[in-house]
Amino acid sequence: MKIKTRTLLLFLVSNFLIVANAAAQSLPDSTVTKINKIFAQWDKNNSPGCAVAIVRNDSVLFAKGYGMANLEYDIPIDPETIFHMASISKQFTAFSIVLLAKHGKLQMDDDIHKYLSWFPDLKEKITIRNLLNHTSGIRDQWQLLAISGTRLDDVITQEHIIKILSKQRALNFKPGEQYSYSNSGFTMLAEIVRSVTGQSLRQFTDSAIFKPLGMTNTHFHDDYEEIVKNRSYSYSRTDSIHFANSILSYSVAGATSLFTNLDDMSKWIMNFYSHKVGDQKDIEQLTQKGRLNNGKELNYALGIASDTYNGWRQFTHGGADAGYRTYLAVFPDLRMGFAVFSNLGDVNTGGRVYEVANLFIADTTKHKLTDVSMDSSTAVLKDTSIIKKFTGTYISDDGIQMNFRVNNKKLYVDAFGRTFLLTKGERDSFSLVMDPGVKFLFSGHAAGDTTVFAAFSRDEKHLLTKYIADTSQPDHVLRAYAGTYYSPELDCKYSIELKGHHLVLTNNKYSDARLNLVGRDHLVNDFWWMNHLMVIRNNKKEIVGFEVNSGRIMHLRFNRVE
């Protein structure tokens, strides 16, 4: 059969363009060498590792695995390896809500009680948008579960989380007043999808997002017993060369539990700028920054962060569950995206994403922000005698601790695991050298207390009181704190006991944790889920309970019982 000349010409041109595009998308050997160097420490036969993808336009520019997906069977990581995405899952839950709103099935500012009759009436309107922006004030599910005695390596189901959320008696704050990351909100969004569509989040996303995008190896893993081929296992590090299993047994969806691989995630990255599911308006809604009630704009949108890097718009999110660590960054104006997934708990996947991105993305900012040197002459104090009375350790009612100290005529603050240099302002005020917007105002009071007013932003302010760390309190003082404490919200008990001249926090599910008394009314310990207890006293100054003010939980009350 003869082929017409014009048909043959089109065929040849088309194939030429495909080949040319593929050639244009290949990386120079020198760039590949640099990427390999970034991940060299995990490219071993005896180590868990990473999967890395670089997407440009509608092509995968680079995809490679480093290290092992399974140590017991010596299975290496490759671009097809399935990873648990942890909180990267949230943007897919949010996009489900965007699609439902687009088709008039719900509205972003609807009260959640319209769809979730089981959530208690706390006398505040909580909207779907509040859940999406983390401004609801709803306490975080993982911390609630941990406090109640559920370990995060236990089997945790969607029903389990719904039960514990249905018993909440108060919010951390009034909806829209603050931003506080809440996994609970995204579990509730999954239940809103179920309420509106009659489908589980897994079923809805499969038909509305994953199949249209060709993401054939992606699903919300809502059954922990289900077998998934090519799945990586989860590990923690025990020392420089040894690892342990890091158990993950979730049967939940919404805040976490998306399973996918590099090949499929690359298709999602492309959808941000080359739409196959939804359109540009839908992406704009997904990435529109949230606002607090006072109008302050957040850097968090709907299940995804929206800000800039090197002068370019970026949409990002990370994830961390058990030994899985993930990070995704999309640069829509460059039509590029970067993904790093790991099955080892100590891998900084976000840091690795930007190391790779720096090989491709030029810094367009005219005034680059750099950390001011710790030797900055602007921080040298002419007279340290006045400020020395303010040095020491401080704590706030919400458990934030800071230590102020003078060294070589400069004032430093130790906080959040880091050390920051301060520069003096008017009177007894100071600010961070590297971020002048963070300010501290010291005050002395007639009662002898010394406080510092810390303003991290217009909306995040804390009052901290100075205390003397005294671990040698006599037994008769410590004994006043001993007793059994009960939470009616979580229906669980903890005891404070005096053992060996020290207070310890005990619970049937956990090992004992030593409590350190800070001032008169703060008890701190090493339990991440309730590491700060604020003592509650009656009018006679007798201890009647404590509040858990820790991380993503505020004002969770435990009453002292006989």
Phi and psi in degrees as a GROMACS rama.xvg file:
@    title "Ramachandran Plot"
@    xaxis  label "Phi"
@    yaxis  label "Psi"
@TYPE xy
-77.7306  141.327  LYS-2
-102.918  126.65  ILE-3
-61.7636  147.65  LYS-4
-57.8829  -44.0897  THR-5
-65.3096  -39.5742  ARG-6
-64.4795  -42.1766  THR-7
-63.8222  -39.9139  LEU-8
-63.0215  -45.2723  LEU-9
-62.2442  -39.88  LEU-10
-61.7505  -44.7108  PHE-11
-67.046  -41.6267  LEU-12
-64.0222  -44.3874  VAL-13
-59.454  -46.4608  SER-14
-67.6227  -33.3233  ASN-15
-62.3107  -43.262  PHE-16
-65.518  -39.4462  LEU-17
-61.9664  -47.1202  ILE-18
-64.2332  -42.5817  VAL-19
-63.0976  -41.6012  ALA-20
-65.2224  -41.5775  ASN-21
-62.068  -40.3166  ALA-22
-66.2089  -39.2828  ALA-23
-66.7357  -28.2422  ALA-24
-86.897  -7.8841  GLN-25
-75.3235  152.165  SER-26
-96.9484  144.56  LEU-27
-61.7888  150.215  PRO-28
-58.3498  -34.8417  ASP-29
-64.3362  -36.6337  SER-30
-70.7947  -41.9133  THR-31
-59.7979  -40.5993  VAL-32
-60.9941  -40.9861  THR-33
-65.8391  -40.479  LYS-34
-64.9454  -44.5043  ILE-35
-59.2457  -35.6642  ASN-36
-66.7781  -37.8196  LYS-37
-60.3037  -34.8629  ILE-38
-108.588  14.6947  PHE-39
-60.8396  -36.7178  ALA-40
-66.1015  -20.265  GLN-41
-101.562  -1.99941  TRP-42
-87.4524  62.0859  ASP-43
-130.728  154.904  LYS-44
-73.3447  -18.224  ASN-45
-111.697  20.9284  ASN-46
-132.311  140.41  SER-47
-59.6966  170.919  PRO-48
-156.779  -143.325  GLY-49
-138.78  155.5  CYS-50
-120.864  135  ALA-51
-128.82  134.504  VAL-52
-136.011  142.104  ALA-53
-124.412  125.795  ILE-54
-116.891  134.301  VAL-55
-135.607  130.824  ARG-56
54.3402  -123.823  ASN-57
-109.556  28.6326  ASP-58
-130.946  152.37  SER-59
-89.113  109.539  VAL-60
-73.4349  -33.9742  LEU-61
-157.558  135.129  PHE-62
-149.895  125.676  ALA-63
-157.309  149.781  LYS-64
-107.585  148.296  GLY-65
-131.961  130.262  TYR-66
85.737  -163.654  GLY-67
-113.004  137.581  MET-68
-79.6795  -29.8365  ALA-69
-144.695  118.101  ASN-70
-76.0751  -31.5874  LEU-71
-71.9229  -27.6882  GLU-72
-115.922  8.46696  TYR-73
54.5346  48.4472  ASP-74
-99.4771  119.307  ILE-75
-77.0805  157.574  PRO-76
-79.9769  136.525  ILE-77
-139.555  177.608  ASP-78
-60.4803  -18.3569  PRO-79
-89.6068  -7.54052  GLU-80
-63.6414  132.934  THR-81
-86.0147  133.213  ILE-82
-122.736  149.805  PHE-83
-79.1297  126.256  HIS-84
-86.6764  -12.1485  MET-85
53.7739  -129.403  ALA-86
-75.867  -7.89692  SER-87
-59.349  -23.2159  ILE-88
-56.3543  -30.0615  SER-89
-59.6242  -35.5219  LYS-90
-67.946  -26.4097  GLN-91
-76.2759  -37.1929  PHE-92
-62.6439  -44.5896  THR-93
-64.1606  -40.2301  ALA-94
-67.002  -30.1718  PHE-95
-61.3255  -42.5502  SER-96
-65.5115  -40.7587  ILE-97
-58.8828  -45.4757  VAL-98
-65.3309  -38.4816  LEU-99
-67.6673  -37.7129  LEU-100
-66.0756  -38.1606  ALA-101
-59.2633  -35.946  LYS-102
-96.1369  14.8579  HIS-103
73.5078  17.6075  GLY-104
-80.5299  -20.909  LYS-105
-160.856  171.406  LEU-106
-126.882  145.893  GLN-107
-59.4116  -31.0074  MET-108
-98.4831  15.2757  ASP-109
-64.7793  145.056  ASP-110
-69.4088  133.964  ASP-111
-63.1845  -24.2779  ILE-112
-66.2671  -17.4279  HIS-113
-62.139  -29.1453  LYS-114
-114.621  -21.8266  TYR-115
-122.894  80.5856  LEU-116
-66.5093  -20.9847  SER-117
-77.3286  -16.6359  TRP-118
-78.7577  132.595  PHE-119
-64.6681  152.648  PRO-120
-82.4126  106.553  ASP-121
-101.581  20.6855  LEU-122
65.0615  26.3492  LYS-123
-138.693  142.001  GLU-124
-79.8086  120.801  LYS-125
-112.612  122.828  ILE-126
-98.499  163.754  THR-127
-57.5833  -39.3925  ILE-128
-62.7126  -36.8345  ARG-129
-58.7009  -42.401  ASN-130
-62.2285  -44.6332  LEU-131
-65.8354  -35.0662  LEU-132
-92.7907  -0.592067  ASN-133
62.0063  39.3238  HIS-134
-119.247  20.212  THR-135
-79.243  -27.5241  SER-136
82.9324  0.852227  GLY-137
-75.3224  133.735  ILE-138
-65.3765  151.898  ARG-139
-76.4982  134.234  ASP-140
-62.4555  -40.1915  GLN-141
-66.8548  -39.6507  TRP-142
-69.7819  -39.8178  GLN-143
-60.7457  -44.4655  LEU-144
-62.5767  -44.6994  LEU-145
-63.2641  -44.2012  ALA-146
-61.5204  -38.6763  ILE-147
-71.6365  -11.5723  SER-148
112.031  3.11285  GLY-149
-89.3278  117.286  THR-150
-74.5002  149.15  ARG-151
-73.3232  -8.94169  LEU-152
-99.6824  9.19066  ASP-153
-76.081  168.336  ASP-154
-72.7656  122.535  VAL-155
-122.272  125.9  ILE-156
-111.983  164.678  THR-157
-59.6723  -40.7828  GLN-158
-62.7402  -38.8301  GLU-159
-58.8121  -45.8994  HIS-160
-67.6027  -42.6682  ILE-161
-60.717  -41.0036  ILE-162
-61.2565  -43.4636  LYS-163
-73.209  -32.4221  ILE-164
-72.6688  -29.9109  LEU-165
-70.5942  -10.3272  SER-166
-104.546  6.01589  LYS-167
-61.3403  138.84  GLN-168
-109.984  -9.69814  ARG-169
-160.884  162.763  ALA-170
-100.878  159.346  LEU-171
-66.0247  -32.2447  ASN-172
-164.149  168.133  PHE-173
-66.3359  133.283  LYS-174
-53.5835  132.051  PRO-175
87.7858  -7.06821  GLY-176
-81.7816  -30.0563  GLU-177
-141.517  166.584  GLN-178
-106.543  126.054  TYR-179
-148.266  116.229  SER-180
-55.7677  123.885  TYR-181
-134.367  109.342  SER-182
-63.2699  -28.9984  ASN-183
-54.5288  -41.7432  SER-184
-58.1576  -34.8321  GLY-185
-83.725  -26.536  PHE-186
-64.7608  -40.2318  THR-187
-67.1804  -34.8605  MET-188
-64.0634  -38.3787  LEU-189
-61.3816  -37.4484  ALA-190
-73.2284  -28.1983  GLU-191
-67.4996  -40.6408  ILE-192
-57.9729  -43.439  VAL-193
-63.7546  -42.2652  ARG-194
-63.8972  -39.217  SER-195
-79.0406  -40.7362  VAL-196
-103.531  -17.7926  THR-197
77.087  6.76569  GLY-198
-115.82  151.58  GLN-199
-68.5519  162.003  SER-200
-59.1746  -36.9489  LEU-201
-60.1887  -47.5939  ARG-202
-65.0102  -42.8873  GLN-203
-66.8677  -47.3273  PHE-204
-66.2902  -33.395  THR-205
-61.2549  -43.4709  ASP-206
-84.2061  -33.2091  SER-207
-92.8816  -23.5258  ALA-208
-125.019  -57.6845  ILE-209
-69.8758  -47.749  PHE-210
-64.1837  -45.5758  LYS-211
-59.9242  -30.8089  PRO-212
-87.2506  -6.07885  LEU-213
76.1291  24.008  GLY-214
-87.0106  77.5011  MET-215
-79.2566  -11.0288  THR-216
-112.544  28.1665  ASN-217
-124.873  137.238  THR-218
-163.284  159.75  HIS-219
-81.7414  118.684  PHE-220
-85.9925  89.0189  HIS-221
-100.503  15.0944  ASP-222
-141.041  104.495  ASP-223
-65.6021  -17.9522  TYR-224
-84.3523  -10.2586  GLU-225
-67.432  136.107  GLU-226
-84.0775  131.885  ILE-227
-125.426  117.24  VAL-228
-67.0485  147.428  LYS-229
65.697  20.3413  ASN-230
-78.6201  135.999  ARG-231
-79.8444  153.596  SER-232
-101.159  165.548  TYR-233
-106.264  132.082  SER-234
-135.132  154.025  TYR-235
-120.463  161.216  SER-236
-94.6548  136.009  ARG-237
-102.227  -32.8592  THR-238
-159.665  -166.925  ASP-239
-62.9413  -23.3165  SER-240
-128.802  -0.137706  ILE-241
-122.024  151.044  HIS-242
-135.968  161.644  PHE-243
-131.65  154.181  ALA-244
-64.3728  136.587  ASN-245
-115.138  102.977  SER-246
-72.3469  136.102  ILE-247
-135.758  113.16  LEU-248
-128.196  55.1687  SER-249
-89.697  136.222  TYR-250
-119.471  60.4627  SER-251
-132.914  163.867  VAL-252
-153.282  144.921  ALA-253
128.429  -62.6048  GLY-254
-84.5425  -20.5846  ALA-255
-159.926  -170.552  THR-256
81.8849  11.1378  SER-257
-70.7318  131.651  LEU-258
-108.889  129.875  PHE-259
-161.717  -179.458  THR-260
-134.49  179.883  ASN-261
-61.1762  -43.885  LEU-262
-59.4728  -44.4259  ASP-263
-72.2593  -42.0853  ASP-264
-62.9453  -29.9977  MET-265
-61.7361  -34.9329  SER-266
-68.5546  -35.567  LYS-267
-67.1487  -40.7616  TRP-268
-57.4681  -47.1605  ILE-269
-61.4589  -29.7145  MET-270
-67.777  -16.0437  ASN-271
-69.4576  -28.35  PHE-272
-127.379  -10.8459  TYR-273
-134.2  88.9353  SER-274
-79.1942  128.07  HIS-275
-116.05  -27.3213  LYS-276
-120.951  122.28  VAL-277
75.212  -174.95  GLY-278
-135.408  -172.299  ASP-279
-60.7163  -36.8342  GLN-280
-63.2078  -36.8085  LYS-281
-67.174  -42.103  ASP-282
-65.0024  -39.8721  ILE-283
-62.0412  -38.6791  GLU-284
-68.9236  -41.5728  GLN-285
-58.8618  -37.2081  LEU-286
-103.448  9.69294  THR-287
-73.6511  127.286  GLN-288
-65.5265  143.939  LYS-289
-76.6828  165.554  GLY-290
-134.918  144.212  ARG-291
-80.2671  172.396  LEU-292
-59.6782  -29.336  ASN-293
-85.7983  4.22817  ASN-294
95.1946  -8.21533  GLY-295
-64.119  131.546  LYS-296
-83.9282  136.386  GLU-297
-94.8096  164.925  LEU-298
-92.3763  3.75557  ASN-299
-106.284  133.487  TYR-300
-103.44  -125.783  ALA-301
-104.428  90.4992  LEU-302
73.0537  12.4608  GLY-303
-155.397  145.945  ILE-304
-84.6926  147.101  ALA-305
-135.005  109.589  SER-306
-155.209  -149.769  ASP-307
-132.23  157.529  THR-308
-143.034  126.249  TYR-309
53.8209  30.8537  ASN-310
88.2243  -0.0969212  GLY-311
-109.142  141.8  TRP-312
-60.9207  140.638  ARG-313
-143.223  148.452  GLN-314
-118.538  122.697  PHE-315
-138.729  161.038  THR-316
-166.615  147.984  HIS-317
-115.625  173.562  GLY-318
-150.862  148.266  GLY-319
-152.255  112.296  ALA-320
-139.667  131.939  ASP-321
49.0368  -123.04  ALA-322
-96.1056  6.36683  GLY-323
-88.2411  134.525  TYR-324
-133.753  127.405  ARG-325
-136.389  154.582  THR-326
-155.298  137.535  TYR-327
-132.069  133.091  LEU-328
-134.965  126.127  ALA-329
-117.805  130.958  VAL-330
-112.398  91.3339  PHE-331
-63.9497  -35.3789  PRO-332
-72.2802  -22.0453  ASP-333
-95.8811  -5.37707  LEU-334
51.8048  49.69  ARG-335
-136.427  156.95  MET-336
-152.292  153.446  GLY-337
-133.742  137.187  PHE-338
-136.217  135.659  ALA-339
-132.601  123.965  VAL-340
-117.419  144.519  PHE-341
-140.981  153.312  SER-342
-112.927  27.1935  ASN-343
-129.509  127.207  LEU-344
-66.4875  -16.6755  GLY-345
-101.511  13.3147  ASP-346
-87.0171  127.282  VAL-347
-86.5587  85.6029  ASN-348
-68.0485  -32.927  THR-349
-62.6001  -44.2034  GLY-350
-61.1989  -39.4383  GLY-351
-68.8187  -35.8427  ARG-352
-58.0611  -45.2359  VAL-353
-77.1611  -25.8551  TYR-354
-62.6626  -41.9473  GLU-355
-70.2926  -44.654  VAL-356
-59.479  -34.672  ALA-357
-64.1551  -17.7012  ASN-358
-76.6956  -13.9608  LEU-359
-123.544  -23.9506  PHE-360
-110.427  116.905  ILE-361
-77.4003  146.027  ALA-362
-81.4836  115.904  ASP-363
-100.346  1.11053  THR-364
-71.7341  135.817  THR-365
-75.2913  -35.7365  LYS-366
-119.898  96.2204  HIS-367
-71.4008  136.351  LYS-368
-86.1242  123.751  LEU-369
-127.989  149.652  THR-370
-65.6749  131.911  ASP-371
-72.8434  139.118  VAL-372
-59.6761  144.924  SER-373
-64.2814  -13.2131  MET-374
-95.9069  14.6481  ASP-375
-55.3803  127.534  SER-376
-67.1436  -22.0194  SER-377
-68.1643  -15.8733  THR-378
-95.317  -4.76414  ALA-379
-70.5666  127.218  VAL-380
-90.3414  130.547  LEU-381
-70.9329  -36.267  LYS-382
-135.337  113.529  ASP-383
-94.8056  -5.88842  THR-384
-65.2091  -36.0886  SER-385
-72.7141  -44.4807  ILE-386
-74.2229  -20.3436  ILE-387
-62.8983  -26.4391  LYS-388
-69.0127  -17.5906  LYS-389
-95.1421  -9.82554  PHE-390
-70.9211  155.51  THR-391
135.783  -168.203  GLY-392
-106.134  137.073  THR-393
-127.191  155.17  TYR-394
-143.213  147.156  ILE-395
-105.799  167.407  SER-396
-64.5362  -20.9098  ASP-397
-96.6444  13.5349  ASP-398
90.9691  2.69538  GLY-399
-73.6174  129.937  ILE-400
-117.556  140.781  GLN-401
-141.858  145.812  MET-402
-122.595  122.933  ASN-403
-104.274  132.755  PHE-404
-147.035  152.345  ARG-405
-104.18  133.831  VAL-406
-144.669  123.591  ASN-407
52.5961  45.5542  ASN-408
64.2946  26.4135  LYS-409
-130.387  145.61  LYS-410
-98.7083  129.953  LEU-411
-121.123  153.715  TYR-412
-124.005  131.217  VAL-413
-100.267  117.616  ASP-414
-156.108  144.816  ALA-415
55.9031  33.9949  PHE-416
77.7256  10.4491  GLY-417
-133.631  166.783  ARG-418
-117.242  132.88  THR-419
-125.992  141.42  PHE-420
-88.8431  138.863  LEU-421
-113.058  151.807  LEU-422
-122.955  145.259  THR-423
-80.4976  141.472  LYS-424
-113.409  -145.944  GLY-425
-72.6017  143.121  GLU-426
49.178  -121.394  ARG-427
-104.97  36.603  ASP-428
-105.497  148.257  SER-429
-138.93  160.925  PHE-430
-141.65  160.315  SER-431
-67.7028  136.762  LEU-432
-62.5497  -41.4461  VAL-433
-83.1904  -11.0506  MET-434
-153.546  86.445  ASP-435
-59.7927  -15.3457  PRO-436
-71.1858  -17.4076  GLY-437
-92.0328  115.952  VAL-438
-123.758  154.278  LYS-439
-134.369  133.884  PHE-440
-124.351  117.161  LEU-441
-90.1556  146.884  PHE-442
-145.658  140.892  SER-443
-104.691  146.442  GLY-444
-124.437  156.596  HIS-445
-60.0777  -32.2595  ALA-446
-72.8072  -5.69568  ALA-447
99.3507  -8.7221  GLY-448
-74.278  146.958  ASP-449
-118.101  131.093  THR-450
-125.373  160.548  THR-451
-132.026  130.745  VAL-452
-97.0345  112.772  PHE-453
-104.584  122.204  ALA-454
-114.112  103.5  ALA-455
-80.4567  -26.429  PHE-456
-163.608  -177.824  SER-457
-60.6659  -27.3628  ARG-458
-111.139  -14.1586  ASP-459
-112.533  103.082  GLU-460
-132.213  144.036  LYS-461
-140.284  140.666  HIS-462
-105.937  118.907  LEU-463
-112.899  142.421  LEU-464
-112.135  137.899  THR-465
-72.7645  142.473  LYS-466
-139.865  160.098  TYR-467
-102.483  121.178  ILE-468
-73.0327  103.636  ALA-469
-120.171  106.481  ASP-470
-96.0048  9.76325  THR-471
-115.999  36.1791  SER-472
-64.315  141.677  GLN-473
-67.8775  157.221  PRO-474
-58.5182  -37.0619  ASP-475
-66.8784  -26.4526  HIS-476
-75.6551  -45.7186  VAL-477
-67.0464  -32.3955  LEU-478
-62.1841  -23.9087  ARG-479
-64.6023  -22.1971  ALA-480
-90.0529  -14.8749  TYR-481
-69.4495  146.044  ALA-482
155.735  -178.156  GLY-483
-106.337  135.31  THR-484
-125.273  133.121  TYR-485
-123.358  136.028  TYR-486
-104.206  112.137  SER-487
-67.0551  -26.2454  PRO-488
-68.716  -40.7978  GLU-489
-103.697  -5.45486  LEU-490
52.2196  53.5113  ASP-491
-143.874  159.791  CYS-492
-125.497  147.604  LYS-493
-129.686  151.137  TYR-494
-118.026  145.263  SER-495
-109.676  122.149  ILE-496
-125.172  153.812  GLU-497
-98.2961  113.978  LEU-498
-131.832  122.981  LYS-499
57.3541  40.0587  GLY-500
68.3757  19.1432  HIS-501
-133.976  148.612  HIS-502
-82.4274  139.66  LEU-503
-131.609  147.55  VAL-504
-99.5667  125.477  LEU-505
-123.874  150.271  THR-506
-156.047  147.89  ASN-507
-60.8836  -25.9708  ASN-508
-91.1507  -21.5168  LYS-509
-122.291  159.963  TYR-510
-67.9832  156.905  SER-511
-64.2882  145.449  ASP-512
-123.727  130.135  ALA-513
-69.9658  135.715  ARG-514
-102.608  132.657  LEU-515
-106.303  128.476  ASN-516
-82.1924  122.521  LEU-517
-113.897  114.316  VAL-518
64.7005  -140.773  GLY-519
-103.894  -22.8102  ARG-520
-125.628  16.0866  ASP-521
-126.704  129.416  HIS-522
-120.148  119.725  LEU-523
-116.498  149.474  VAL-524
-153.021  -174.673  ASN-525
-99.4503  5.82103  ASP-526
-74.2137  116.251  PHE-527
-63.2291  -26.0692  TRP-528
-82.3395  -17.3126  TRP-529
-156.039  57.3414  MET-530
-80.9471  -1.43492  ASN-531
-138.687  121.393  HIS-532
-114.924  125.703  LEU-533
-98.426  116.091  MET-534
-68.2428  137.506  VAL-535
-109.337  131.769  ILE-536
-121.887  154.609  ARG-537
-89.561  -172.624  ASN-538
-63.179  -21.8486  ASN-539
-91.6269  9.08039  LYS-540
69.097  15.5439  LYS-541
-83.2185  144.476  GLU-542
-75.4769  121.838  ILE-543
-117.689  -1.90762  VAL-544
166.889  -170.887  GLY-545
-147.882  158.052  PHE-546
-106.744  140.262  GLU-547
-85.0099  110.142  VAL-548
-118.714  89.9099  ASN-549
-153.549  118.81  SER-550
60.9036  -115.707  GLY-551
-98.8254  17.8401  ARG-552
-126.448  126.991  ILE-553
-131.077  140.678  MET-554
61.145  32.7576  HIS-555
-84.602  112.114  LEU-556
-90.4945  137.437  ARG-557
-118.725  126.137  PHE-558
-95.5533  139.751  ASN-559
-73.0959  132.08  ARG-560
-122.74  154.093  VAL-561
